[in-house]
Amino acid sequence: MSSDPKEILSRKVDLVHDSDLADTLVELRQAWGGAIAELADACFDELAENYGGEEYEDALNAFAQELTVKGRQLYRMSEDDVDTFVYANADETVVFEKLLKKEKSDFKPVKQQGRKFGAPARRNELEGRIEGVKFPANNESIMFESFAGDHVYGFRYGKDNKVCGGFVIDLSQSDWVMREYEQYYRNVVYDPPSRTFAAWDNALNCVVMGKEPLYPDKWKVVSPVISGLPRLSWCDSTLFFGRGDNLYAIKNEKCNQILSGESTYGNPDFVQIADGRIFAANNRAFYCVTKKLLGGYAAKPHHFKFMQNGFLCYGLSVGDQILYCQALAEKGKEIVVLIRLDVDSGRYAYTRLKGIACSADITDFDNDFWYVNGKLDPLVKGKDMAQFIHKETGEVFHVKAGALGKYRLSNVIRLSNGKVIFDVSATGSSRLFKPADFWVYLKEKNPSPEKLAWTQSEAPYPNPPDLKAAQP
């Protein structure tokens, strides 16, 4: 017991406001784990999962309530963008609060309303959660970084929290086994027609290629050394990538620079439309890539300029049009719209993506659906982690925050056998998640899905859409 408020105040920890309880738990274990051994108890992990997707204040109150079961009271000493917290043991609270009141210090005991000291925290009903199995089941610190074909590539963290090697898993197998290797590879992509994999070698700073998915450490170097971490894109069994105004194409393991420039800012994305043209965008410029008559490719700047807050990043083709997500500002808030653009005329249609809280991207999921990654971090109650849009009907199916408990949805993958796999993350580590029956869940939670309502923009691209004119 300590009767000295200064000693109790020395236990203070600053936490970013509006975080996730899972993140808060990690920080408090690092700060107070030596003094409060019970913080390692599984009940706190269960609580973080139970309150995943809930308002941060509700989750924090639940944590503080559960802490009283361990004989400690949590106090908030300041309330701003960064909150300061301390704890007091049960036999310290009366003297501590009396001294703080005498000194007119700003403090607030944190707990659940209507619950007494020592009573367990109230839990949420788990209705609405997606049932499934996580992999790995242990607490190994790993990160799933790339999905290519039926394989996932990632890296492992050591005890010093530094990357200590890579791994690959064949997801088509009934039992998932990691093949580990010393190096690790990023932005792995797969081209089904040529059955070729490509990746960025993080140690050599170059592109490597191979046909053996389980042995990236044996893939062949096929590009010069380039600084940065470029995104890789397959079009016509040719691998495209770039850095700033410098664009490259790799065909039959031969790398050619198809455009050179002074700028090295931004990593271009590439998308191919139905007429065979390939477009590249890097957040500052837009390029058109075409085939030469005698073979190879040529690239030149397109006449399009910027639209506010980004440019054609993570787009996909719909015939001769490009479909992509665009973040716009409206009355100080970020609004995400889906834009369908004709790259020749500049005419476009747009629609709001209701439920998406911040920047997003859209990809082809299968023959029936597009997948919108909501990039929701931290989790925000009522907002979407993902949306699935039916290509023909325009119906939108939502996956809400909290559907996976404390976990954030990083990616959704459809394997060649039709099975759906989630990449979920929490607190700097990720897990694979096998949903029990994803499509049944999606339809049950969206019994009457709304349809996208498109509005044709009167002004051509890159003039931003008139959000007031957008259909509700």
N, C-alpha and C positions, 0 to 999 in steps of 0.2 A: 504494500500500500504506500502511496505517496500523497502527502498533504501539500506538496509544493506544486502549484499550478504550472510553474515554469518547466518542471520536469515532465509533466503531462503534455504540455505544449510542445516539448522537444520531439514528441512522437509524430508531429504533423506530417501530412502527405498532401501534396497538391495534385489534383486530378482535373483533367479537362472536362468541362461541363458537357452533358449530353453525349456521353460515350455509350458503350455497351457494357452491361454488367460483367460479361465474360472478360473484357479488357480490364475493367476495374478490379476484378478479382485477381488477375495476374499481377497487377501493380501493387495491390495491398499485400499479396503473399510475399512479394519481393521486399517490401518495406517492413512488414510486421510479422512475417512468418517465423522469425527467430523468437519473438516474444509471445506470439499467439500460435502455438503449434496446431491448434484445432482448425486454423484456416485451411489446412491441407485436407480436411475431412471432405468426403464425397458429397455431403449434403449441400455444400456451397456450389459445387459443379452442377448438381441436379437443379438447384435453384436458378442458376444462370441459364440453364436450358429451358426451364419452365417459364422464365420471364423473357426469353428471346423474342424480340419484336415488340415488346411492351414499352411504354413510356419509361424513359430512364429514371425519372423520379420514383415511379412505382417500383421499379426493379431495385433501386438503391434502398428504398424504405424496407423492402422485403429482406435484402441482405442485412441491413442494420437490425431488423427484428430477429433474424436467425442468429446474429452475433450475440444477442442478449441471452440466448440459450447457453452460450459458452461463457457467460458471466462478464460481458463487456458491453459498454454503451458507446455508440458512435456519435460524434458531434461534428456538425458543420460550423466552422469558425468564420467562413467568409463565403460570399455567394456572388460569383462573377463568371467570366468566361472560363476561369480556372478556380475551382473550389478547393478550400483547405479543410482537411479533416483530421481529427485526433480521436483517440479512444481512451476511455477510462475504465478501470476495473470496477466491479460492482461496489467494492468497499471504498472507492475513491469518489464516486459520483456526487454525494451530498456536499462534501467539503469543496470539491472542484467547482460545482455550480454556484455555491454560496460565494466563493471568492470572485468568480467571474462576474456575478451580479453586482458585487460590491465595487468592482473596478469598471462597471458598465461596459463590459466587453460584449461584442456581438457574437452570440453563439446560439445553436439550436440543436437539441437532441433529435436524432433521426430514428424513426421507428414507424411501424404501421399503425394507422389510426385505429383506436379501439382495442389494441393488443397490449397486454401487460408485459413488463420486463420478465424475461424467462420463457415466454410463450413462443412456440415455433411460428415461423412466418406463414401467412396464408399462401396457398398455391393456386395457380390458375387451372381451370379445366383445360384438358389437352385436346378437346374437340377441335377439329380443323387442322390438326397436324398431319403431315404426310408420314405414313408408316413405312419403315424400311430398315435397312442394316447399313451401318457405317464401316468403312475400311480405311486404315487398320483400326482394330478395336482398342489398341493400347494408346498411350499418350505420346508416341514417337513424334518428334518434331520434324515434319516433312512438308514439302510444298509440291503440289501437282501443277506443272507449269504449261504443258502443251498436250493437246489431244490430236493424234494423227492416225487416220484409219481406225483400227480397233485397238490402238495402243496409246498409253499415256506415259509421258516423260516428266520427270521432276528432279528435285534435289533434296538432300538431307542436311539437317543442321547438327553441328557438334555441340559439346557441352559449353563452348564459348559463344554459342549462338551464331557461329559462322558456318557458311556452306562447306561441307566436308566431302561431297561426292554426289553423283547422280544415280538415277535408276530408271528402269522401264518396266511396264507391266503389260502383258497381253490380256486385254479385257475380254476377249472372246472365249477364254478358258473358264471352266467352271470354278476352278480354284485360282485365285489371283496370287501370283508369286512375283516378288521384285527381283529383277536382275540388276545388281549394283555394279557401278564402275567408278573409277577415280575422278574422271572428268564429268562435267555436266553440260547439257545442250539445251538451247532455248529456241523458242519460236519454231518448233518442229512442225512440218507440213507434209502432206501426203498427196500424191497424184495417182488416182486409181488407174487411168489408162496405161501409164508406163510402169505402174507399181513401184514408184520411186519415192523415197523419203529424202527430205532436205532439212537442214537445221543450221543454227548459228552456233559455232564452236566458241564458247565463252572465253577460252584460254588463248586461242590462236587469232581471235577476231576475224573470222572468215566463215564462208559457207562450206558445209560438207554435205555429201550426197551418198546414198547407198540404197540397196534393195533388201537388206536384212534388218528388219525393224528392231530386233533384240540386240543388235550390235552396233550402235551409233559410234562407239569408240573405234570401229574399223571402217567407218565411212571415209570417202575420198575428199580431200580438199579441192574445191572447184572454183574458188574466187580469190582475188587479191586480198590483202589485209585492209580492213576498213574500220575506222573508229566508230563507236556507237553500237547500238543494237537494232538493226533494221528489221522490219517486218518482211516476211517472205510470202509470195503469192504465186500459185500455179495458174497459168493460162495457156491453153493449147500445148500441154505437156512441156512448157517452157517456164522456168523459174524466174520471176522478176523481183527485184528489190532495189533499194536506193538509199541515198543519204543526201538530203537537201535537193539540189538541182542535178545531182549525179545519179543516173539511172543505169541499171545493169540487167542483162538477160543471159540466162544460162540454158543452153540447149545441148544435149548430148555431152554433158560435163564440160562444155566449152563456154567460158564467160566472156561476154562482149559488153563494153560500155556503149550504150545507145544514146546517151546525152551527158554532156559535161557542163559544169557551171561552177561559179565561185562559192555559192552558198552550200553549206553543209548542215543547215538547220532543218530539222524535221525528217521523219521517216515516212516515205510515201506508202499509201495503200494503192492496190491495183484492182480493177474490176473490168471484166470483159462483157460487152453487150452483144446482142444477137447477131449484128452484122460483122462481128469479128474484131472490131476496134477495141483497144484496151485503153483505159483511162487511169491516170495516176494523180493522186492528190496528196499534198504534204502539209496542209494547214496554211500555206502561204502562196501556193501556185498550183496550177492544174495543167496536165499534159495529156496529149493524145499520142498513143503508140500504135503504129501500123506496120504491116509486113512489107518488106521491100520486094520488088519483082524478082530479083536475083537471090532472094533468101536473106534472112536476118530481119532486124527490126530497126525502125527509125522513130524518134520521138521529137515532138515539137510542142511548144506551149500552146494551150488552148486560149481562146479569147475571153473566157470567163474570168471574173475577178472574185473577190471575197463575198461571202455572206457573213453577217455578224456571228462571232463566236465559233468559227470553225468552217470546214469546207469538205464536204463529201467524204468524210472519214468513215471507214467501216461500212461502205455501201455494198449493195448487191444489184445485179441486173434483173430487170423485168422486161423482156423483149429488148427493145432499143432504148429503154429508159433506165435511169439509176434511181434506186430507192434507198434512202438513208435517213438517219435520225439527226435532227438539228436542234440544238439548245438555243433558246431565245430568251430575252429579258422582257418581262411585263410587270410594271409597277414594282420593281425591285425584286421580283421573284423569277426563278428560272422555270421556263415552260419548255417542254420537249414536244416537238412536232415531227411527224413523219412526212417526208417530201418525196414526191415522184416526179423526176425531172427528165425532160427531153433535152439532151445535151446539144442538139443542133439548133433548135428554135429558142431555147431558154424558157419555154413555157413550162409551168409546173403546177401541180396540185398539192394540197397539204391537208393534214388532219392532226388534231391534238391527240397525244397519247395520254389519256387520263390514267392517273395512278402512278406515273413515272415521276420520280422526285428530282432527278438530276440527269446528267448526260447519260446517253444510252447508245447501244449499237444494235443493228439488226443483221441477222444471217439466215441463210437457207437452212431449215431444219430437216425437212423431208419433202415428199411430193405434195403434201397437203398444207404444211405450216411454215411460217416464218417464226423465228425466235428472236424476241427482243430482250436483251440483257439489261436489266434496270440498274445495275451497278450500285445497289443500295448499301451504303456503308457510311455511318452506322445504320442499323435497322431502325425504321420509322414506322410506328403502328399505322396501319391503314394504307400504306404505300406498297407498291408492287416491287418484288424482287425480279419478276420476269413476266412477260406476256407472250402468249402464243396466238398468232393471227392466222386465221384460215385464209388461204390464198384466194379461193373462189368466192366465199360468202362474205369475207371481211369481218367475221365474228372474232371478238377479242376475248381470250381466256386468261384470267389473272392468277398469278401465284403471289400471295400476300406475304409481307413480313411476318415472321412468327410461325410460318408453316413448317419450318425446320428447327424450331426452338431457338437456341442461341446462335445457330449457324447462319451465316450469310450465303446466299447462292451466288457462286462465282461463274458457273457455266453449266450448261445442260448439253449432253452428248447423246446422239442416237447411234448405236452400233449397227454393223451390217446385218446382224440378226434381228434388228428391230427393237432390242431392249434399250431402255433409257437409263442413263447414268448421270448423277449430279456430281459436280465438283463444289464442295461446300467448305467454308473457312470460318475460323474464329481465332482471334488473337495470334495472328502471324503464322498459323499452321493450317493445313487443309486436310480434308478427308474425302474419300469417295463415298457416295450414298446410293444404295440400290433401293429405289422406291418399290413398294410392294405391288402396286398397280397404278401407275401414274395417270394413265388416260382416264381410268374410272374416277380417280380423285379429281382430276381437272374438270371433268364434266359435272360431277356432283357439286363442286364448289362454284360452278358457273352455269346454273340451270337455264338461265335466259341471257346468254351473252349479247352485249351490245355490238353493233356493227360500226365499222369505221365510217365516218361521214366526211367525204372529201369536199374541199372547196378549191375552185380553180382560181389561181392568182391572176389579177388583172395586170399587174406589173411583171415584166420578165425577170428571170434570174440575172444578177444576184440580189435584186431588191427583196427585202424580207417580207414574209406574208403579213397580211393585215389580220391580226388575231381577233379583232372585234368582228370581222366579217366571217370568221370561221364558224362552221355549223356547230351547234352544241353537241 
